[in-house]
């Protein structure tokens, strides 16, 4: 690690030289380690003794204070028990998206009650923690408490699980994300042309039935022998999607929309990318796509509603429960039923095909682009 002594005699710590700027100045980074992870913050293209450089370095020093290593928690505290949970095989076995959600909840619990003794934790304390929260946030927090309590009990850290005696809050009845209708699909397609990333994202989710988070990781390398296969990030279950018309049964509706989008998109390892050519972040993609829906006049709709729309159409077109589960990557029949709840019962009873548009029956071969 370099320490540069300025003309004033001040030592600048944590400077790391790496190459040169186009101006010829040395390219410096403010470099430090936290918990074994190396972090580098770029410093400006200026001489180390300039006012601009010194101001930027001072700013890095202040930000670095917030990245100081966490102190080891005291044994027997809720903080120590939370650390044990986050380092456990139980936690690491969860799906990545679930780990992210649980980690935020556990860190919040640790911040609020970490100094308390684990042996004195009771159900009444958890109820008090949930009392000033709305029903849905309260139930999400209770799930974290229950996961912690179950792990602590099985690990022998506590004799009784206090979270078991806490009941969930009643919530307004809801079917979750609003499913799209055929008119909504037509409206989105009319607004966003085939050469826009928003249209490509829609057509990819419409074809693959993937969630927006899973769709961000899909690319040409996942297509083999006319099928797209991928593992769902939430459950780890495998989904298999027909990628060529010749591989699809009658209930899987075809169009040339995705093919037209792919012909207009740049070549990349993944299909959904940012304007700079990077793979779009799954965390930000949902908000990005919801904004695209609002611009198209589809207020209240989101990416997840596309999965429900496709599940309903599959049911209307005669797909079996097992077929719907396979293509959407569902683990249970109840989940498949819930997703296809918006299916048109009249079409199911009469056996009428769900899509009577002229696009149906189009033979399409998606090139492994």
C-alpha positions in Angstrom: 0.0 0.0 0.0 1.5 3.4 -1.0 1.7 6.3 1.3 2.6 9.6 -0.5 4.1 12.4 1.5 2.8 15.7 0.3 4.7 19.0 0.3 2.9 19.8 3.5 4.2 16.7 5.2 0.8 15.0 5.2 0.7 11.3 4.5 -2.0 10.0 2.2 -2.9 6.5 3.2 -4.5 3.6 1.3 -3.4 4.9 -2.1 -3.0 2.3 -4.8 -1.5 3.2 -8.2 -2.8 1.3 -11.2 -1.9 2.5 -14.7 -2.2 6.1 -16.0 -4.9 8.4 -17.1 -4.9 9.7 -20.7 -3.4 12.9 -19.3 -0.4 11.1 -18.1 -1.2 11.3 -14.4 -0.9 8.1 -12.4 -4.4 6.5 -11.9 -4.9 6.1 -8.1 -7.4 4.2 -6.2 -8.4 4.4 -2.5 -8.0 0.7 -1.5 -8.9 -1.0 1.7 -10.0 -4.4 3.0 -13.2 -5.2 5.0 -13.8 -8.7 6.2 -11.4 -10.1 3.6 -13.1 -8.2 0.7 -10.9 -5.7 -1.2 -12.7 -2.4 -2.1 -11.2 0.1 -4.5 -12.6 3.6 -5.1 -11.2 5.6 -8.1 -9.6 9.0 -7.4 -9.7 11.9 -9.9 -7.3 12.5 -12.7 -5.2 15.0 -10.9 -1.8 15.4 -9.2 -1.7 13.9 -5.6 -0.9 17.3 -4.2 -3.7 19.1 -6.0 -6.8 20.5 -4.1 -9.1 18.3 -6.2 -7.2 15.1 -5.3 -6.9 16.0 -1.6 -10.6 16.7 -1.3 -11.5 13.4 -3.0 -9.1 11.5 -0.8 -10.6 13.1 2.3 -14.1 12.1 1.2 -12.9 8.5 0.8 -11.5 8.5 4.3 -14.9 9.7 5.7 -16.7 7.0 3.7 -14.2 4.4 4.8 -15.2 4.9 8.4 -18.6 3.5 7.6 -17.0 0.4 6.2 -15.1 -0.5 9.4 -15.1 -4.2 10.2 -18.0 -5.3 12.4 -17.0 -6.0 16.0 -17.3 -9.6 17.1 -20.7 -10.0 18.9 -20.7 -11.0 22.6 -21.6 -14.7 23.1 -25.1 -15.3 24.3 -26.6 -12.2 22.7 -29.2 -12.1 20.0 -26.5 -10.5 17.8 -24.2 -13.5 18.2 -27.2 -15.9 17.4 -28.0 -13.9 14.3 -24.4 -14.2 13.1 -24.5 -17.9 13.7 -27.7 -18.2 11.6 -26.3 -16.1 8.6 -23.1 -18.3 8.6 -25.1 -21.6 8.8 -25.7 -24.2 6.1 -29.4 -23.7 6.8 -29.2 -20.1 5.6 -26.9 -20.9 2.7 -29.2 -23.6 1.4 -31.9 -21.0 0.7 -32.4 -19.6 -2.8 -30.3 -16.4 -3.5 -33.3 -14.2 -3.6 -34.6 -15.6 -0.3 -31.2 -15.1 1.3 -31.2 -11.5 0.3 -34.6 -10.9 1.8 -33.8 -12.9 5.0 -30.5 -11.2 5.4 -32.1 -7.7 5.4 -34.6 -8.8 8.0 -32.0 -10.5 10.3 -29.7 -7.5 10.1 -32.6 -5.3 11.1 -33.5 -7.6 14.0 -29.8 -7.5 15.1 -29.7 -3.7 14.9 -32.8 -3.4 17.0 -32.2 -6.1 19.6 -28.7 -7.4 19.1 -27.4 -6.5 22.6 -30.3 -8.4 24.3 -29.7 -11.8 25.9 -31.0 -14.7 23.7 -32.1 -16.7 26.8 -34.5 -13.9 27.8 -36.2 -13.6 24.4 -40.0 -14.4 24.7 -43.0 -14.4 22.4 -44.2 -11.2 23.9 -41.0 -9.4 22.8 -41.6 -10.6 19.2 -45.3 -9.5 19.3 -44.1 -6.1 20.5 -41.7 -5.9 17.6 -44.5 -6.6 15.1 -47.2 -4.4 16.8 -46.4 -1.1 15.0 -46.1 -2.7 11.5 -48.7 -3.1 8.8 -50.0 -6.6 8.3 -47.8 -7.6 5.3 -44.5 -6.2 6.7 -45.3 -7.7 10.1 -45.8 -11.1 8.6 -42.6 -10.8 6.6 -40.7 -9.9 9.8 -42.4 -12.9 11.6 -41.1 -15.2 8.9 -37.6 -14.1 9.7 -38.2 -14.5 13.4 -39.5 -18.1 12.8 -36.6 -19.0 10.6 -34.2 -17.7 13.3 -36.1 -19.5 16.1 -36.2 -22.8 14.3 -32.4 -22.6 13.7 -31.6 -21.6 17.2 -33.8 -24.5 18.6 -32.2 -27.1 16.3 -28.7 -25.8 17.1 -29.3 -26.0 20.9 -29.0 -22.3 21.5 -32.5 -22.1 23.0 -34.7 -24.6 24.8 -38.0 -23.3 23.4 -38.8 -21.4 20.2 -40.6 -18.1 21.2 -41.7 -17.4 17.6 -44.0 -20.5 17.5 -46.5 -18.9 19.8 -46.8 -15.7 17.6 -49.6 -15.8 15.1 -49.6 -14.2 11.7 -51.6 -11.0 11.2 -54.7 -11.1 9.1 -54.2 -9.4 5.7 -56.7 -8.2 3.1 -57.6 -11.0 0.7 -55.7 -10.7 -2.5 -54.6 -12.8 -5.5 -51.3 -11.0 -5.6 -49.9 -9.6 -8.9 -52.6 -8.7 -11.4 -52.6 -11.0 -14.4 -52.4 -9.5 -17.9 -55.2 -9.9 -20.4 -55.0 -10.2 -24.1 -56.0 -6.6 -24.6 -53.1 -5.6 -22.2 -50.7 -7.6 -24.3 -51.9 -6.0 -27.5 -51.6 -2.5 -25.9 -48.1 -3.0 -24.8 -47.0 -4.3 -28.2 -48.6 -1.4 -29.9 -46.7 1.1 -27.8 -43.2 -0.4 -27.7 -41.6 -1.2 -31.1 -39.7 -4.4 -31.7 -36.3 -2.6 -31.6 -36.7 -1.4 -28.0 -35.3 -3.2 -25.0 -38.7 -3.0 -23.3 -40.4 -4.9 -26.1 -37.6 -7.5 -26.1 -38.0 -8.0 -22.3 -41.7 -8.5 -22.7 -41.5 -10.9 -25.6 -38.8 -12.9 -23.8 -40.9 -13.2 -20.7 -44.0 -14.0 -22.7 -42.2 -16.8 -24.5 -40.2 -18.2 -21.6 -42.8 -17.6 -18.9 -39.8 -16.6 -16.7 -40.0 -14.0 -13.9 -38.2 -10.7 -14.6 -35.3 -11.8 -12.3 -34.9 -15.1 -14.1 -35.3 -13.5 -17.5 -32.3 -11.2 -16.9 -30.1 -14.3 -16.8 -31.4 -15.9 -19.9 -29.3 -16.1 -23.1 -28.6 -18.0 -26.2 -26.3 -20.5 -24.4 -29.3 -22.0 -22.6 -31.0 -23.1 -25.9 -30.3 -26.7 -26.9 -32.1 -28.9 -29.4 -35.0 -26.5 -29.7 -35.6 -26.1 -26.0 -34.7 -23.4 -23.5 -34.0 -24.8 -20.0 -33.1 -22.9 -16.9 -33.3 -23.2 -13.1 -35.6 -20.8 -11.4 -33.7 -18.5 -8.9 -36.5 -18.6 -6.3 -37.0 -22.3 -6.0 -34.2 -23.9 -7.9 -36.7 -26.0 -9.9 -36.0 -26.6 -13.6 -38.2 -25.0 -16.3 -38.3 -26.3 -19.9 -39.7 -24.1 -22.6 -40.2 -25.0 -26.3 -38.1 -22.7 -28.3 -39.1 -23.8 -31.8 -42.5 -24.3 -33.3 -41.8 -27.9 -34.2 -41.1 -28.7 -30.5 -44.3 -27.2 -29.2 -47.7 -28.9 -28.6 -50.9 -27.2 -29.7 -51.5 -25.4 -26.4 -48.3 -23.3 -26.7 -49.2 -20.3 -28.9 -46.6 -19.0 -31.4 -45.8 -15.6 -33.0 -42.8 -14.1 -34.7 -42.5 -11.2 -32.2 -39.5 -12.5 -30.3 -37.7 -13.4 -33.5 -38.1 -9.8 -34.7 -36.9 -8.4 -31.4 -33.8 -10.6 -31.4 -32.9 -9.5 -34.9 -32.9 -5.9 -33.7 -30.9 -6.6 -30.5 -27.1 -6.5 -30.1 -25.3 -9.8 -29.6 -24.6 -10.4 -25.9 -24.3 -13.3 -23.5 -27.7 -12.4 -22.0 -30.7 -11.0 -23.9 -31.9 -8.3 -21.5 -29.1 -5.7 -21.3 -28.7 -2.0 -20.4 -28.0 0.8 -22.8 -24.3 0.4 -22.1 -24.4 -3.3 -23.0 -24.2 -4.8 -19.5 -26.5 -7.5 -18.2 -29.4 -5.7 -16.5 -29.6 -6.0 -12.7 -32.4 -8.3 -11.6 -33.1 -6.1 -8.6 -33.6 -3.0 -10.8 -35.2 -4.7 -13.7 -38.7 -5.1 -12.1 -39.0 -1.3 -11.5 -37.6 -0.6 -15.0 -40.3 -2.8 -16.6 -43.1 -1.5 -14.4 -42.2 2.0 -15.7 -42.4 0.7 -19.2 -45.9 -0.6 -18.4 -47.0 2.8 -17.1 -45.7 4.6 -20.2 -47.8 2.2 -22.3 -50.9 3.1 -20.2 -51.0 -0.2 -18.3 -51.1 1.2 -14.7 -51.1 -1.5 -12.0 -49.5 -4.2 -14.2 -46.0 -5.6 -13.7 -43.7 -8.3 -15.2 -45.0 -11.0 -12.8 -48.5 -10.7 -14.2 -47.2 -12.0 -17.5 -46.6 -15.4 -15.9 -50.1 -15.5 -14.7 -51.5 -14.5 -18.1 -49.5 -17.3 -19.8 -50.6 -19.9 -17.1 -54.2 -18.9 -17.7 -53.9 -19.2 -21.5 -52.2 -22.6 -21.3 -55.2 -23.8 -19.2 -57.7 -22.4 -21.7 -55.9 -24.1 -24.5 -56.0 -27.5 -22.8 -52.6 -27.8 -21.1 -52.6 -30.3 -18.2 -51.5 -29.4 -14.7 -48.2 -31.2 -15.2 -47.5 -29.3 -18.4 -48.2 -26.0 -16.8 -46.0 -26.8 -13.9 -43.1 -27.9 -16.2 -43.1 -24.8 -18.3 -43.5 -22.3 -15.5 -41.2 -24.2 -13.1 -43.8 -24.6 -10.4 -43.1 -27.1 -7.6 -46.7 -27.8 -6.5 -50.1 -28.3 -8.1 -51.6 -25.6 -5.8 -49.2 -23.1 -7.2 -50.1 -24.0 -10.8 -53.8 -23.7 -9.9 -53.3 -20.3 -8.3 -51.4 -18.9 -11.3 -54.0 -20.1 -13.8 -56.9 -18.7 -11.8 -57.7 -16.0 -14.3 -58.4 -18.5 -17.1 -61.6 -17.9 -19.0 -64.0 -20.7 -17.8 -66.1 -20.4 -20.9 -63.2 -21.2 -23.1 -62.2 -24.1 -20.9 -65.7 -25.6 -21.0 -66.2 -25.2 -24.8 -62.7 -26.2 -25.7 -62.2 -22.9 -27.6 -58.6 -22.0 -28.3 -57.5 -19.1 -26.2 -55.9 -17.1 -29.0 -57.9 -16.5 -32.2 -55.4 -14.0 -33.6 -53.9 -14.6 -37.1 -50.5 -15.1 -35.5 -51.6 -18.6 -34.2 -50.1 -21.4 -36.1 -47.1 -19.3 -37.4 -44.1 -21.6 -37.7 -41.2 -20.0 -36.0 -37.6 -21.0 -35.5 -35.6 -18.9 -33.1 -32.0 -18.8 -34.2 -29.5 -19.4 -31.4 -28.5 -15.7 -31.4 
